[in-house]
Structure formats: structure tokens, C-alpha cells
Amino acid sequence: MTTVVDLSAFADLIDLASERVGGAAIAANDDFFAPKENLLKASRPVFREDEYTDRGKWMDGWETRRRREPGHDWCIVRLGLPGEIRGVVVDTRHFVGNAPEACAIEACEASAEASAVELERAAWFEILPKILLAPDFENAFPALAGRRATHVRLHIFPDGGVARLRLYGAAVPDWDRLARESEIDLAAAENGGLVVAASDMHFGNRQHLVFPGAPRGMKDGWETRRRRGPGHDWAILRLGHEGLVRKIVLDTTHFKGNAPGACSVEGVRAPDASMEELAGASAPWREILPRTPVKPDAVRELRNEVRDAGPVTHARLNIFPDGGVARLRLVGTLARRPA
């Protein structure tokens, strides 16, 4: 039986469908009142009391017309990061008298270029059985255990509006393709990388460090509060695959008066270590990048400065004493061919 869960259950996962990582709503049977593209906005839905369009009330979401015949409405989404979906949020905020009564979600694996017609012939599998939705609420559910997905199909019963669709999970890259590359970003979200812990993320989410593409502003990076005591801030990354780091790209774009003064990077080969063990003082971290001055609002590539730490499964970015970093790229080679 599927039950509503707390949103905090997905705190350590990435929204694989967000427009921020390349997700796109590619087809819907109807979006008369509000376009399907709104579903994947990274921003929180808003409500504008007195705003109307020539079709009706302006709504920050996807909204279909009132259905007068049997059936239900649907929308197909191409994930920005193909992967395994572990949790879903069907956000109906601000849809009070016009939310769907229920929803269901299917997923499939197909070519990124597949058309809606081609997707009709795909082997769809259920990740969320039909379940009642609460209006004006972030409805969060665990996803049924499945396999790698590239697309999802949201069914709403019978019609109505959904503000946002969040599909939380872990990216599962195409390792056959990546294994042929001479070097890859071992930490990138699209390659399965994940920021599993950080000392602080008061101003910016730690997952932004491994997001694809250039940062879009300070809010699109990881930023800690101002440190008033001893110590320094840090973030621990689990690499998408065990590898050898050859180059580091530290991107502080948009962080001008609040970039760290210096940084360092360490690595460890500990595929089965717990988070407590990795964050503990006894973890056998090895130096990859010695303490190095950080340039504000700049993209800095470091290759000659990188030390050979051997194969690593995790990396720790240390910033001194605090501040903001937009992206961290750990470029290197796979330690072995993925299974």
C-alpha cells in the first residue's frame, strides 16, 4: 500500500525531472488553462490573486479543461537525468477547487529523442499506483522499486491542475558510453554523483555543486553561513563510479564578496562506509588538492596541482573558512569498467 511520506525523506536525492537538470514536458492530451511546462519549474509555485488570461484564471502549474466525457488526462515528461526514481511529489498547491481527485505514474526507458508516438509503444511500468490527492498540498509518496527510467507519464483523474511534479532519485548513467570516454566528470550528477553531506547549506543546496551546466546565479550554488568560530566548512561527494581524479574545476561564478578564501580536496576509497564513518575524524582521507587560494567569481581549472590519491569512491571539498561555491568538477578516469 502506498502512503504519504514526509518531504524530508527525499532530502538527499535529486529531482531527476526538474527543468534545472534538463527535464522537459514533451506531450499532454490537454493543457487548456495552464501549460504543461510549468510542472517542471525549479521554483516554488506562486499564486496571483487577480491575474487572468483569455482562457481563465492564471495558474502556476499544468491545468486541463473540465472533462465532460469519460477518460482522464495525462502528461509525458522526459527526465533531465535518467535514473531510478525513489520518491515522487505531486504538488497541488494553489489548486483548491480544481485539483485532480487522484493520480498515477508510469515510467519507461527509451531514447531521449523518442516521440510521443514512439513512447506509446514503450514498455511502461508502474512507479505510483492510482492514489488520492489532497488539494493545495505537496503530496509526497515513495515510488515502487523499479529500474532505470528516461520518461514518466503522469495520469490525473479525471482532470484538473497540478502545480509541480518532482521525481526524486539517483541518476543512472549510460556506463557503456562513458566507459569509452578518455576522461569524465566523476562527480557530476548526470554521471551518478551525489553530495551526501555538508557541514552547512544555509544559503544554497549542496546538490548544486554537481548540477549540469553553468550556474544561473548565487542561488544556484552551495553557500554556507558566515562562520564566527573556529573550523571550516565542507561537503562530501559520492562519486558516480570509483575513479582516479586527474583535474579539478572549481567554479565560484556569481560569488564575488562571499567566495571562500581557500579550498582543498581529499579522497577516500570506501565503497561501503557509512556517512558517520566518512564524516568522522578517523576516516583515511588522502590529499588530492592541497590547500589552494580561491578566486572569486571565476572558473579555475587545476591539473598540475592535483595529487595522485589512487582510486577513490568519495571526495571531500573543504572551504576555508566558509562561503559559496557554484560547481565542483572532478575530472578523471574510471578505475575499472562498470559492471
C-alpha positions as CSV (number, residue, x, y, z in Angstrom):
1,M,0.0,0.0,0.0
2,T,1.3,3.4,-0.9
3,T,1.2,6.1,1.8
4,V,2.0,9.8,2.0
5,V,5.5,10.4,3.4
6,D,7.3,13.5,4.7
7,L,9.2,15.5,2.2
8,S,12.4,15.1,4.3
9,A,12.6,11.5,3.0
10,F,13.8,12.9,-0.3
11,A,16.3,15.5,1.1
12,D,19.3,13.5,-0.1
13,L,18.0,12.8,-3.6
14,I,18.0,14.9,-6.8
15,D,14.8,15.9,-8.7
16,L,15.6,14.0,-11.9
17,A,12.8,15.7,-13.8
18,S,13.5,19.4,-13.0
19,E,13.9,21.8,-15.8
20,R,17.1,22.8,-13.9
21,V,18.7,19.5,-15.0
22,G,17.2,19.4,-18.4
23,G,13.8,17.8,-17.8
24,A,11.0,18.6,-20.3
25,A,7.3,18.0,-20.6
26,I,7.1,16.7,-24.1
27,A,3.4,15.8,-24.5
28,A,0.0,16.2,-22.9
29,N,-3.5,15.4,-24.0
30,D,-4.7,18.8,-22.8
31,D,-3.3,22.0,-21.2
32,F,-6.1,24.4,-21.9
33,F,-5.8,26.6,-18.8
34,A,-2.1,26.3,-17.9
35,P,0.9,24.8,-19.9
36,K,2.5,21.5,-19.1
37,E,6.0,23.1,-19.0
38,N,5.1,24.7,-15.6
39,L,5.2,21.2,-14.0
40,L,9.0,21.1,-14.0
41,K,9.9,24.6,-12.9
42,A,12.5,24.6,-10.2
43,S,10.8,27.5,-8.4
44,R,8.0,27.1,-5.8
45,P,4.6,27.6,-7.3
46,V,3.1,31.1,-6.7
47,F,-0.5,32.4,-6.7
48,R,-1.5,35.7,-8.3
49,E,-4.9,36.8,-6.9
50,D,-6.2,39.0,-9.7
51,E,-4.4,37.7,-12.8
52,Y,-6.4,36.1,-15.6
53,T,-5.7,35.1,-19.2
54,D,-8.1,35.0,-22.1
55,R,-8.8,31.4,-21.1
56,G,-9.4,31.8,-17.4
57,K,-7.6,32.2,-14.1
58,W,-3.8,32.3,-14.4
59,M,-2.3,29.3,-12.6
60,D,1.3,28.4,-12.0
61,G,1.1,24.8,-13.0
62,W,-0.4,22.4,-15.6
63,E,-4.2,22.6,-15.8
64,T,-6.6,20.9,-18.1
65,R,-10.2,21.9,-19.0
66,R,-13.2,20.4,-17.2
67,R,-13.7,16.9,-18.7
68,R,-17.3,16.3,-20.0
69,E,-16.7,12.8,-21.3
70,P,-15.2,9.5,-19.9
71,G,-11.5,9.1,-19.5
72,H,-8.7,11.1,-17.8
73,D,-5.8,13.5,-18.6
74,W,-2.1,12.7,-18.9
75,C,1.3,14.3,-19.4
76,I,4.6,12.7,-20.6
77,V,7.9,14.0,-19.1
78,R,11.4,13.3,-20.3
79,L,13.8,13.2,-17.4
80,G,16.7,15.5,-17.4
81,L,18.8,12.8,-15.6
82,P,17.8,9.2,-16.5
83,G,17.8,7.1,-13.3
84,E,16.0,5.2,-10.7
85,I,13.0,7.1,-9.2
86,R,12.6,6.6,-5.5
87,G,10.1,9.2,-4.5
88,V,7.5,11.5,-6.2
89,V,5.9,14.7,-5.2
90,V,2.6,15.7,-6.9
91,D,2.3,19.3,-5.7
92,T,-1.2,20.7,-6.0
93,R,-0.5,24.0,-4.1
94,H,-2.9,26.8,-5.0
95,F,-5.2,24.3,-6.8
96,V,-8.1,24.3,-4.3
97,G,-11.3,23.7,-6.2
98,N,-9.6,22.4,-9.3
99,A,-7.1,19.8,-8.2
100,P,-7.4,16.2,-9.6
101,E,-9.1,13.7,-7.4
102,A,-6.3,11.1,-7.9
103,C,-3.2,10.4,-9.9
104,A,-0.9,7.5,-11.1
105,I,2.6,7.5,-12.6
106,E,4.3,5.1,-15.0
107,A,7.9,5.1,-16.3
108,C,9.8,3.7,-19.2
109,E,13.3,3.6,-20.7
110,A,13.5,4.9,-24.2
111,S,15.7,7.1,-26.5
112,A,16.0,10.7,-25.5
113,E,14.7,11.6,-28.9
114,A,11.7,9.3,-28.8
115,S,8.5,11.0,-30.0
116,A,5.2,10.7,-28.2
117,V,4.0,8.2,-30.8
118,E,7.1,6.1,-30.3
119,L,6.6,6.2,-26.5
120,E,3.2,4.8,-26.8
121,R,4.8,1.5,-27.8
122,A,7.3,1.6,-24.9
123,A,7.3,-0.9,-22.1
124,W,5.8,1.2,-19.3
125,F,6.0,0.1,-15.7
126,E,4.1,1.4,-12.7
127,I,6.0,3.5,-10.1
128,L,3.0,5.0,-8.4
129,P,-0.4,3.2,-8.4
130,K,-3.6,5.2,-8.6
131,I,-3.8,7.2,-5.3
132,L,-6.0,10.0,-3.9
133,L,-4.5,13.5,-3.9
134,A,-5.1,16.3,-1.4
135,P,-5.7,19.7,-2.9
136,D,-3.4,22.7,-2.2
137,F,-0.8,20.3,-0.8
138,E,2.7,18.8,-1.6
139,N,1.6,15.1,-1.9
140,A,4.7,13.0,-1.4
141,F,4.9,9.3,-2.0
142,P,7.5,6.6,-2.1
143,A,8.0,5.2,-5.6
144,L,7.7,1.5,-6.3
145,A,11.0,-0.2,-6.8
146,G,11.8,-0.2,-10.5
147,R,14.6,0.1,-13.0
148,R,16.3,2.9,-14.9
149,A,13.8,5.3,-16.4
150,T,14.1,8.0,-19.0
151,H,10.5,9.1,-19.2
152,V,7.4,9.2,-17.0
153,R,3.7,9.5,-17.7
154,L,1.6,11.3,-15.1
155,H,-2.1,10.4,-15.2
156,I,-4.6,12.6,-13.4
157,F,-8.2,11.5,-12.7
158,P,-10.3,12.8,-14.2
159,D,-8.9,16.3,-14.9
160,G,-7.6,19.4,-13.1
161,G,-4.4,21.1,-12.2
162,V,-1.0,20.2,-10.7
163,A,1.5,22.8,-9.8
164,R,4.7,20.8,-9.8
165,L,5.9,17.3,-10.4
166,R,9.0,16.3,-8.6
167,L,10.7,12.9,-9.3
168,Y,13.4,12.3,-6.7
169,G,16.0,9.6,-7.2
170,A,19.5,8.7,-8.2
171,A,20.9,9.2,-11.7
172,V,21.9,6.0,-13.6
173,P,24.2,6.9,-16.5
174,D,24.9,5.0,-19.6
175,W,28.1,3.4,-18.5
176,D,28.7,1.6,-21.8
177,R,29.0,5.1,-23.4
178,L,31.0,6.7,-20.6
179,A,33.5,3.8,-20.4
180,R,34.6,4.8,-23.9
181,E,35.5,8.3,-22.8
182,S,39.1,9.2,-22.0
183,E,38.0,11.3,-19.1
184,I,34.7,12.1,-17.4
185,D,33.4,14.2,-14.5
186,L,33.3,11.5,-11.8
187,A,31.3,13.8,-9.5
188,A,28.6,15.0,-12.0
189,A,25.0,14.4,-11.1
190,E,24.4,13.1,-14.7
191,N,27.1,10.5,-14.1
192,G,25.6,9.3,-10.8
193,G,27.5,11.7,-8.5
194,L,25.7,12.9,-5.3
195,V,26.6,15.3,-2.5
196,V,25.8,13.1,0.5
197,A,26.6,15.6,3.3
198,A,27.7,19.1,4.1
199,S,28.6,21.0,7.2
200,D,26.1,23.7,6.4
201,M,23.9,24.9,3.5
202,H,22.2,27.9,4.9
203,F,22.1,29.8,1.6
204,G,22.4,27.1,-1.1
205,N,21.7,23.4,-1.5
206,R,24.7,21.2,-1.6
207,Q,23.5,19.3,-4.6
208,H,24.0,22.3,-6.8
209,L,27.7,21.6,-6.7
210,V,27.3,18.6,-9.1
211,F,24.4,20.0,-11.3
212,P,25.0,20.1,-15.0
213,G,25.6,23.4,-16.9
214,A,26.8,26.8,-15.8
215,P,25.4,28.3,-12.6
216,R,22.5,30.7,-13.1
217,G,23.1,32.9,-10.1
218,M,24.2,32.7,-6.4
219,K,21.1,30.7,-5.5
220,D,22.3,28.0,-8.0
221,G,25.3,27.1,-5.9
222,W,26.3,25.8,-2.4
223,E,26.8,28.6,0.2
224,T,27.3,28.4,3.9
225,R,26.5,31.0,6.6
226,R,29.3,33.2,7.9
227,R,31.4,31.2,10.3
228,R,32.1,33.0,13.6
229,G,34.0,30.3,15.4
230,P,37.0,28.1,14.6
231,G,36.9,25.4,11.9
232,H,35.9,25.4,8.3
233,D,33.0,24.2,6.1
234,W,33.0,21.0,4.0
235,A,30.9,18.9,1.6
236,I,31.3,15.1,1.0
237,L,30.6,13.8,-2.5
238,R,29.9,10.2,-3.5
239,L,31.3,9.7,-7.0
240,G,29.2,8.1,-9.7
241,H,31.9,5.4,-10.0
242,E,35.2,4.7,-8.4
243,G,37.9,6.6,-10.3
244,L,41.2,8.5,-10.4
245,V,40.9,12.3,-10.2
246,R,43.2,14.0,-12.7
247,K,41.7,17.5,-12.9
248,I,39.6,19.7,-10.6
249,V,37.4,22.6,-11.8
250,L,36.4,25.0,-9.1
251,D,33.6,27.3,-10.2
252,T,32.8,30.3,-8.0
253,T,30.8,32.2,-10.6
254,H,28.5,34.8,-9.1
255,F,30.2,34.5,-5.7
256,K,32.1,37.8,-5.5
257,G,32.3,39.1,-1.9
258,N,31.4,35.7,-0.4
259,A,33.7,33.1,-2.1
260,P,35.9,31.0,0.3
261,G,39.4,32.3,0.9
262,A,40.9,28.9,0.1
263,C,39.9,25.3,-0.5
264,S,41.3,21.7,-0.6
265,V,40.0,18.4,-1.8
266,E,40.5,14.9,-0.3
267,G,39.5,11.5,-1.5
268,V,39.0,8.1,0.0
269,R,38.2,4.6,-1.3
270,A,35.4,3.4,1.0
271,P,32.6,2.0,-1.1
272,D,30.8,0.5,2.0
273,A,31.5,3.3,4.5
274,S,28.6,4.8,6.4
275,M,28.1,8.6,6.5
276,E,29.2,8.6,10.1
277,E,32.4,6.9,9.2
278,L,33.1,9.3,6.4
279,A,32.5,12.3,8.5
280,G,34.5,11.0,11.4
281,A,38.0,12.1,12.3
282,S,39.4,8.6,11.7
283,A,38.4,8.3,8.0
284,P,41.5,7.7,5.9
285,W,41.2,10.7,3.6
286,R,44.1,11.3,1.2
287,E,45.0,14.6,-0.3
288,I,44.0,15.3,-3.9
289,L,44.3,19.1,-3.9
290,P,46.4,20.8,-1.2
291,R,45.0,24.0,0.3
292,T,44.8,26.4,-2.5
293,P,43.7,30.1,-2.7
294,V,40.2,30.6,-4.3
295,K,39.4,33.2,-6.9
296,P,36.0,34.9,-6.5
297,D,33.6,34.9,-9.5
298,A,35.9,32.6,-11.6
299,V,36.2,29.2,-13.1
300,R,39.6,27.8,-12.3
301,E,40.9,24.5,-13.8
302,L,43.6,22.8,-11.7
303,R,45.5,19.9,-13.2
304,N,49.2,20.4,-12.3
305,E,48.2,21.0,-8.6
306,V,46.3,17.7,-8.4
307,R,48.0,14.9,-6.4
308,D,47.7,11.2,-7.2
309,A,45.5,9.8,-4.4
310,G,44.8,6.5,-6.2
311,P,41.3,5.2,-6.9
312,V,38.6,6.9,-4.8
313,T,34.9,6.5,-4.3
314,H,34.2,9.7,-2.3
315,A,35.7,13.2,-2.2
316,R,35.6,15.9,0.4
317,L,35.7,19.6,-0.6
318,N,37.0,21.8,2.3
319,I,36.4,25.5,2.1
320,F,38.2,27.9,4.4
321,P,36.6,29.2,6.4
322,D,33.2,29.5,4.7
323,G,31.4,30.9,1.7
324,G,30.0,29.8,-1.6
325,V,31.0,27.5,-4.5
326,A,28.8,27.1,-7.6
327,R,30.2,23.9,-9.1
328,L,32.9,21.3,-8.4
329,R,34.1,19.1,-11.3
330,L,36.3,16.1,-10.5
331,V,37.5,15.0,-13.9
332,G,39.3,11.7,-14.2
333,T,39.2,8.1,-15.4
334,L,37.3,5.1,-14.3
335,A,39.2,2.8,-12.0
336,R,37.6,-0.2,-13.7
337,R,35.0,-0.9,-16.3
338,P,31.5,-0.6,-14.7
339,A,29.6,-3.8,-14.2
